[in-house]
Amino acid sequence: MPTRFERLLAVCALAVLGAACGDDPQPSGATATTAPANDALATEKTTALKKTLEAFDAYQAEKFEDALRLYDELLVLEPDNVKAKINRSASLARLGRIAEALAATEECVRLCPSDPDVYINRAAVLNDSQRLEEALMVAEKALAVGGPLPKALLLKANVLAKLGRGEEALALADKLLAAQPGQAGVLIQKAALLDILGRSADADAIIAELRQRFPNDASLEATLKLRGAGSK
């Protein structure tokens, strides 16, 4: 099973707002007689937005049962919201319901094959399931569809490291760091790669650098605690 710190790289495409494909249909020819319908629509959209934010917060707090329930409720209101479907599948994966999560990711790919997030999410679930060759192929599909997205590159690097292709994995992280020198998020995830590769001393050096640069950053400390939890 992957450690919690390794899972930092198996990121899912959590989105705060919006459906992934197409535009919401817009009402046309509205008149005073349609005002009640418009008010009802506005209320429904407000409710959907509230559930979107609540579900996102629940996921971030690792309250995955709550997140799943809220995404289910959101999809009753917005059955075509592919981002909500992506996040729902991520919640299922975090609950260990891998077969259901994979089925949900397949649906997302079918509904929106032009969105790289659907492939990133599926690759992340496959990665967590240790189906590494499949995860690598799907991560490469995400890159083919969406270009060199950092989250797709780092996910691919994570899979490569687990497959024993460490130099390739680190080359991807270093490529991102060349484009974004000193970027804390990429450095954290490079440290995770080094941990996977058994190079904990090199990972420690990165962590020490980050703590020196951001001595009072609570979010950084919370993230780095996952490393200690994962190494136990």
N, C-alpha and C positions, 0 to 999 in steps of 0.2 A: 504494500500500500504506500502511496506517496506521503511524505511528511507534510505538515501544514505549511512549512516554509516553501517547500517545492511547489505547493499549490498556488503560491503567489504568482507563479508564471502561468498557471492554467486558468487564465482569466477568462471570464464570461462577459458577453457584451451587454452589460447592464446599462440601459438607457432610461433617462428620466422622463422623456416626453416623446410622444408621436408614434405613429405606425411606420413600419419600415418601407412599405412599397406604395406608390401612388399617393394621390391627394384625397383628402376627405371630400365627399360630394358636397357641393355648395348648393343651398336652396336658391331657386330663381323665382323672379316674379313675386316677391313677398309683398303682401298688402296688410292692411290693418286686421283683416280677418284671420291672418296666419299668426298673429302675435302670440296667442296661447301656445301654439305648437312651437314657435321659436323660443318661448320662455321655458318650455319643457325640455327642449334640446339643450339650451344653455345650462339648465339645472343638471341634466345628465352628464354634460361635458365637465362641469365643475366636480360632480361626484367622481367621475372617472379620473380626473386629475388628482383629486385627493387620495384615491386608492392607489394611483401610480406612485405618489410620493411616499405614502405609508408603506407600500410593499417594498420600495427601494430601501427605506430606512430599516425595515425589518430584516431584509437580506443583509445589509451592512452590519447589523447588530448580531448576525448569525442566528436569528430567530426564524429558521427556515420553514417551520410549520406555519407560522403566521404569514410569512412571505407567500407561501404556496396558496394559502387560503385567500389572501388578498388578490393575488394574480388570477385565481379562479373567478373571484367576484368581478374583477376588472374585465375579464374576457366575456362575462355575461353581458356587460354594457358595450364592449367593443370587441366583438368576436373576430374581427379581421386585424387586430392589433398584433402584428408579428413580433414587435419588440417585447410585448408582454408575454407572448408564447416562448420567446427565447429565454426570458428571465424566469418563467415558470419551469422550463426544463432545467435551468441551472439550479433552481431550488430543489427539484426532484433529485438531482445528482448529489447535492450536499446532504440530502436525507438518506443517501445510499440506495435510492430507488433507481438503479442504473438502467434497467431494461426500459422502464417507463420514460426515463430521461432521454435515452437514445431514440425511442420511438417519437418523442416530442421533437427532437432535433431533426429527425427525418421529415417530419411534417413541415418544419420551418424551411428546410431546404427546398421542399417541393413548392411551398407557397411563394417563396421569394429567392429564387436562385441567383439573382443579381446582387444580393446583399452579402458582403463579406462576413458580416457578423454572424450569419447563420452557420457558416463554415467554421469560424473561430469557436463558436459555442459547441458545435458537434466535436471538433477536434479536442477541445478541453475535456469534454466528458469521456471521450475515448482515451485520452491521456491519463485521466484519473483512474480509468478502468484497466490500465496497463496494456491496452490494445494499441501498442506504440506504432507499428507499421501503418495501421489504418489512420491513426492520429496524424502521422507525418503527411500522408497523402492528402488528408482533408485540410491540414494547415497550409499546404502548398496550393490547394485550390483557393483558399481564402486570399493568398497572395496573388494568385493569377487573376482573381476577380477584382480585388480592391487595391492592388499595388502594394508597395512596401510599408504597410501599416505596422507601427511599432508593436502593438499587442500581438499581431500575427507572427512577426519575426521572433519575438521573445517566446511565444508558445512553441514555434518550430524549434528554437534553440533548446528549450526544455526537453522536448521529445528527443532531439538529437543526442543530448547529454545522456539521457536514460538508455539510449541505444548504443552507448559507448563511443559516439562520434564527437568527442569532446572538443577537438580543435575546431570543427565546423560550428559547434554551438557557440564557443567563445568568439569566433570570428563574427558571428551575427551580432552579438552583444557589443563587440568593439566597433562594428560598423555604425551602430546606433549612437554609441558614445562619441564617435568622430563627428557625427552630425549634430549631437547635442552634448557637448563636453561638460562633464561634471553633473549631468542630470541625475538627481538623487534616485528617482524611481528605477532608472536603468541600472544604476550602480547596485542597488539593492538586489535586483534580479540577476545581475552578474554574480554577486556573492552567492545567491541561491544555486546558480549553475556550478560554481566552484565547489560548493558543498556536495552536490550530486556527484561530482567528479572526484571527490575525496581530497580536495585541496583546501581543507578548512583553514590552514594558516593564511593562504592568500585571501580567503573570504574574510577572515578576521581583520586583515589589514584594511579592506574596503570598509568594513563596519566601523573600525576605529576612526577612519577618515571622516565618515559621515557624522559620527558622534561629535567629532571635533568641530566640524563645520556647522552643525545644527544642534548645539548642546541643550537647548530648551524646547525642542520640537516634540510635542507630545505624540503627534501622529507618527513620527518616525520611530519613537520608542515603542509605540504599540505594534508597529509593523515588525520591528526587530525582535520583539518578544516571541513572535511566531517561530523564529529560528530556534530559540531555546526550547520551545514546546515541541518542535519537530525533531530535535536531536535526541530527545529522551527516549 
